[in-house]
Amino acid sequence: MRLLVLALAAAASVSQTQSATPKAAPPDWDLSALYPSADAAAKDRAEIEAEMPGLARWKGKLVDAQSIRDAPAARSALRMRFARYYAWAMLRVSRDGSDEAAGADLAAATDLSTNIETAAAYIEPELVALGNARLAELARNEQLAAYAKTLTLLRIRASHVLPTAQEELVTSVQPLLRQPASVRDTLFNVELPYPTITIKGEPRRLGPGALRRSLTDPDRATRKAAWDAFTTTQDSFKLTQAALLSSYLSGVAWEAKKRGWASQTEMVTASDPVPAAAFSALSAEAERAARGPLTRYVALKARALQLPALATYDLAAPIAPDTRHYTIDDAKALTLAAVAPMGQEYQQRLARGFAGKWIDWHPGPTKAPGGLTLYGVASVPAYISISYSEDAPGLAIFAHEWGHWLHWDYAREANRPYETLAPETTTNDLITFVHEMLVTDAEIARAKSSAERIAALTTAIDALRSPYIGVVAQAAFDLAVRDAADKGRALTPEAISKLYCDARDRFSPSTIQRGEHDCLGWVTEPYVYYDMYFYRYLLATSAAAWFAERIAAGDHQAADRLKDLMRAGGSKDGPTLLKQAGFDVADPSAYAAMTRRIERLTAALEREVERTQPPR
């Protein structure tokens, strides 16, 4: 079994956007909903540890409905308590990666997860030993309704469940298998000696957030200097990063082989699968968008910037002055207004979230980049950690993370068993991208000048170019690098970089000029360590364009079906819930909505630029 901490890491949904990192400020959130004090957290941890041996009382006795219900119930009770402790530790680490006490608590949380899953490792082998017919019968037993989905999934992967002793071994070594990911995060977020360059007379330390800010600078020399300094630093550590990635994937490949899976991809996605035909269909649409409207977009930007071609560091450059500025209160008001098509009750629920203390939005020098929404405690709303920047990307990430918050809020109020409470990855980022699309569309409509419209349209396109089309490329790279690891190929920096660039170039306009270090994106992007999270989330983001298109057209039923999907949490697999809501993952034409959106935005930008900036 994969560790529960991995599932919670997926629930700690990580946004793509990264923001600037000024000095830290006190957090706005209140973690007392988890624990009133560190002493209370330590006490709960000690009690969890004391109760773990009790799981052994059913070992060797899972033969009747009563014991088959009681053993998983006891495990679930401990998992729920662990989720609280993990959230308390992880949120503090996300705010300050250098907080040693928080880091120690997060390590203790990992140990808790390992010990719980090891103590309960006999449950699946004993259930599988009952036979497929008996498992099917148990899945229909009303007394076991809370575990029906679990039992159904167990039947699917029964041949990959190991005998109890081997399950205990594989579970107990999971922290060792995860160590490369932990080391990578510490290196990248805390210890890496990021370069400092002088921009407009001021020194700027080029961490990930500061790099993003520098790449939006109108001055090309500034963009190039920032990109060269950042990527040169990353190049200096590529051997370490390759060793970490190779070690991590070797560990996953070892477990997959031991369990008899054909590939680690099959093992990692077994509980939340993406149909191969679905990924092929969305990939085909992403290629179509890259070769069509995105190629025109890149050409338009090159003309506007008076460049023969765009380099990688030019892609985020503005083509018109962007004077838009959003305080955190502006972000709240604009997001609240943009989601009006979702209904008044939806807006009221979001407003209640804003009024609570569930977010830490202040940037910090050792705060994890991007955004994180952490949930898993049934009685507590989600918590959000972002480094808010008062610009359009900052507004987008704010709206995105509050989509996660609302998804969890709807799901946890459905009074569903803990086992099926959290949404699957294949639906998890649906409402978040709908939020982003509603907000960017509202900003386009709100623009008061041509410059504002150009800026808003550019923002809307970039919100799809990287977080969607770029993630399709990342998913293709994830598949390729895992396949290489499964086949025992040497994952040197050069080999990994080639796999990365092959995937990236497939989904990028061919007119972009590539530089010396452009194939090192795998060094800065940690997504391979997320157990194919982004490969699976592409179903949700693809569906978001489909829903946003209908909601914008006034289809109130589409909005209602989307809220029903949010209430459903993880009660069914993602493809089933998406189909019930109207999006058929097996229909290739459903994925065309994203291409239509990119085409519509690009055409609008072309018209606006042509009207205001006639060809020279």
Summary of the structure (lengths in Angstrom):
residues: 616
radius of gyration: 24.0
end to end distance: 62.4
largest distance: 81.2
contacts: 2134
relative contact order: 0.13
helix: 69%
strand: 4%
